Amino acid sequence: MTQPAIDESRLINRLALRLMPLLGLLYLVAYIDRSNISFAKLQMLGSLGLSEVAYGLGASLFFIGYLIFEVPSNVLLHKYGAPRWIARIMFTWGVVTVLLAFTQSAAMFYVLRFLLGVSEAGLYPGVIYYLTLWFPSRHRVRMLGYFTLGSSLGNMVGAPICGWLLDKGGLAGLQGWQLVFIVTGLPSILLTFVVLFLLPASPKQAGFLSADEKQWLTDTLDAERAQMKSNAATHASLLSVLTEPRVIGMAMYYMMLSISVYGVSYWLPTLVKGFGVSNTTNGLLNIVPWLMATVMLAWLPSKLRGSGNRAIVAMLVAALLGVVCFLSAVLLPTNTLRFIALCFGAPCMYLLIPCFWTLPSRFLFGARAAAGIAAINSLGNIGGFIAQNLVPWVRQTSGSVKAPMLIPATCLLVFAVVTLLILRRSRGARIAQGHVPVTE
């Protein structure tokens, strides 16, 4: 019996409207809870009596907890389903964020930052894996772009809130940095219940889809997985993905991007504070680069839909532009010009994220995809640990508040070189398979 024709574009848009706002909101709240540390630092250093380097070490311990528990968390998400496991993630990270407000010593700060990483481990790769259960590969750049909006919006929304809260110290007997952790931690606890009731585990459990739409999605995604399986070793075990050279290579590649993103987001409030502005004004100025990143993510990924190498070409161009912007942020003569350069550098970094995450799905599927994506994300996010230690070290060594911006410039240059190699290899493979003419 022939199934009724499905309007693919209309179905995908319905899925995006139903799933992506909630998923983006989760990442927005998560990113605020990651980046609040950069604003809290402006007062917390003095309160705890820490140096820039010691504080950077404590902040970076988040990524160690994240690294250790990322793969197990994503495997458990695959086992128990996204709604229950993501709800667990949100509740625990919200509780730990609130507890950070009551930090009384450096040791307590270090322990809680490590536990925050443990709590949040699995969210980002879990959502990436979750999207592979709903969207055919040709639509994933756009969906990943929508999801990544959560991080740029998190910076954009969190910056003025955190800056304002710092200036509200004394409320209920709490210092400004304590208010930052309490106010930013509560939303994730409240959203726990929203996830449990509104996030469907898979298309088969989606009451908003018709039987024909469920069947079309199942058949389309199964066909893609079958194609990937035909190109993969059938004897490969789940754990073997953790030592697969392509997975490790992707993690090192992603690490360059991670160092750039976390280095800039961690140091930007300190850099702007050096302009001589108040905490509230600092927060308002920090909106600008992340607003530009948000606009870019809302617009460009939808233009990269389809197969082929469009996403890889976009990565190459964005990485090279990022190098120019961050070098300019160091070399230009005035604060205004340097800030403008940073505002254009942020969208370059954030465009790379959704484009990058289309690459692992070219060779990973099923439970191996859950483990492999988690491994790439967790190993790559060691870049956050490196960034939050390297940035204050460069500041201390150089004596310059702007010198740390050489770090993202260097990392994006390495990223661009690797991207060029991937592009050449991918294009050669497509020519060999007859997908493009040699003269293209």
TAHUJO-V657158 format. One line per field, one symbol per residue. ss: DSSP state (H for helix, E for strand, - for the rest). A space follows every 10 residues. Layout:
ss=???
This chain:
ss=-------HHH HHHHHHHHHH HHHHHHHHHH HHHHHHHHHH HHHHHHHH-- -HHHHHHHHH HHHHHHHHHH HHHHHHHHHH -HHHHHHHHH HHHHHHHHHH HH---HHHHH HHHHHHHHHH --HHHHHHHH HH----HHHH HHHHHHHHHH HHHHHHHHHH HHHHHH---- HHH--HHHHH HHHHHHHHHH HHHHHHHH-- --HHH----- HHHHHHHHHH HHHHHHHHHH --------HH HHH-HHHHHH HHHHHHHHHH HHHHHHHHHH HHH-----HH HHHHHHHHHH HHHHHHHHH- HHHH-----H HHHHHHHHHH HHHHHHHHHH H---HHHHHH HHHHHHHHHH HHHHHH---H HH---HHHHH HHHHHHHHHH -HHHHHHHHH HHHHHHHH-- ----HHHHHH HHHHHHHHHH HHHHHHHHHH HH--------
